[in-house]
Amino acid sequence: MILPGQKLINRLLTASKQSEGVLMKRIGLIDIGSNTIRLVVFEYDSKTGLTEIQNIKTPARLSQYLEDDLTMNDEGVHVLISALQSFKKVADEYKVDELHPIATAAIRQSKNRDDILKQVKKKIGMKLSIVPELDEAYYGFYAIINSTAIVDGLSVDIGGGSTEVTLFKGKELIHSHSFPFGVVTLSRKFFEGKDHNDKDAIKKMQKFLDKAFGSLDWINNQKVALVGVGGSARNVARIHQSEVAYPIGGVHCYTMTGDDLNQVFDLIEDSSRDDLTNLDGLSRDRVDIILPAVAVFKALFKQVDATQFTFSRKGLREGYVMYQLNQKIKDAFDRFNVRNRALYQLSNTYKHEGVGAKQRVVLAGDLLDQLKEQDIIKLSEKDQRLFKQAAYIYYLGRFIDADSASQHTYYIISNSMIDGFSHHDRVQLALMASFKNKSLLKFYNDETGWLNSDQLSDLQSLGGILKFIDALNVSHTNPIKRIELVKNDKEHYTLNAYYTGHPIAEEYQANRQKKHLEKVLKGKVSINFTKS
């Protein structure tokens, strides 16, 4: 017999076992794009997952050094080599185990790319890898399926000189394509010598994009999520968050509607160059190229008949590193277990007490099922999963300070980038996992205002159950093995708690916190501790 909550425990244990094999590995990645050159240093740990520990860039704009015959001139090669020398020194300071310099469109399209590779090798001793077009698309897709809960979608990664799109269903790649244009090339093609918001140039660009995207039959009317990755998509998400005074941190899994995209486009089109320079959320080195980027997203959204526009903070770079790690470490990433793995890693990051957390999930699931059987609580499958996940990381903030564990728990969860969780789910998870009392719950909810009174009342009940369940394992020694809720009459219940060992602390704390369960039951509860 599998106890309630045990399925989640099994998946969490699977996440733990699959992460074993390598304690720590540090990987440096130099991403040589058409617009920017960026160094990212990642650290992979078997318990806390993949963490970005350094991220620096220079706006090299290599595509502007391509001559009409697509030969990169000497100035462009000098800019490239200078950046690589600088980033190699930084990577050495971080003592990376591996350094992967990878190049995309600007170098890939250069007629003299072989000569460029030779110069880099001779002057720096660095072997530069050129990422083929479809591989570039694949890595973006790979990052999305391993860091979000999106099952069916169309990804778009617009760089300086190319735009990669992939269609995936059931987290499996169906189609991919690379268009030979990006934000820099579009800007040069349509806005050279013109204002960034020239009306005629915008119309010509939109017509060009509609024709380009319309040439792929498999894009049309897919009615799936459009998932943007890369710097341009990130800037679009941040601009919109700034415009709506978004109340929580992070842009990973941030979701916008088609109207939201139009709002950002109109804002950029109606702004002067000086206005854009000071626009919150927009990087100054993207002022000249942000409008073509939003135009691409708008055109694709329309062509796909997309259900939403979602930003994934993890794209080409993360996908490349994830893929490399998965080749060396079996199941370092699991596309079908994204949420539970993320919670396992978050728990380890804050040194949460793992053994007690797993037993809390079992007891919480046990009690929830009994409450459902007695028609006291009704929950959707999705809400049940969130409840059990909240049970696993309940009072995560104890690690920072026990006296203010609730406050720290809410802030950590609601403002952390947790793979696989939408922002609304993340906030609900935070509200349950941090529950202390009704007043604090309302205070936290006021930050976003996302939940109405009925939803807040439901979360109060679920949070109260978690607080009571936590009291049944206050010693973190797992003395309570099973609980049984018995209805004596309309207003009286008995909770049988079957234990081994010495649950003296649990007896005291459970009787203090049973008021939360009594609110859910609308009756009095007697707790009967029975030796198992």
Secondary structure, 3 states (H helix, E strand, C coil): CCCCCHHHHHHHHHHHHHCCCCCEEEEEEEEECCCCEEEEEEEEECCCEEEEEEEEEECCCHHHHECCCCCECHHHHHHHHHHHHHHHHHHHHCCCCEEEEEECHHHHCCCCHHHHHHHHHHHHCCCCEECCHHHHHHHHHHHHHCCCCCCCEEEEEECCCCEEEEEEECCEEEEEEEECCCHHHHHHHHHCCCCCCCHHHHHHHHHHHHHHHHCCHHHCCCCCEEEEECHHHHHHHHHHHHHCCCCCCCCCCEEECHHHHHHHHHHHHHCCHHHHHCCCCCCHHHCCCHHHHHHHHHHHHHHHCCCCEEECCCCHHHHHHHHHHHHHCCCCCCHHHHHHHHHHHHHHHCCCCHHHHHHHHHHHHHHHHHHHHCCCCCCCHHHHHHHHHHHHCCCHHHHCCHHHHHHHHHHHHHHCCCCCCCHHHHHHHHHHHCCCCHHHHHHHHHHHCCCCHHHHHHHHHHHHHHHHHHHCCCCCCCCEEEEEEEEEECCEEEEEEEECCCCHHHHHHHHHHHHHHHHHHCCEEEEEEEEC
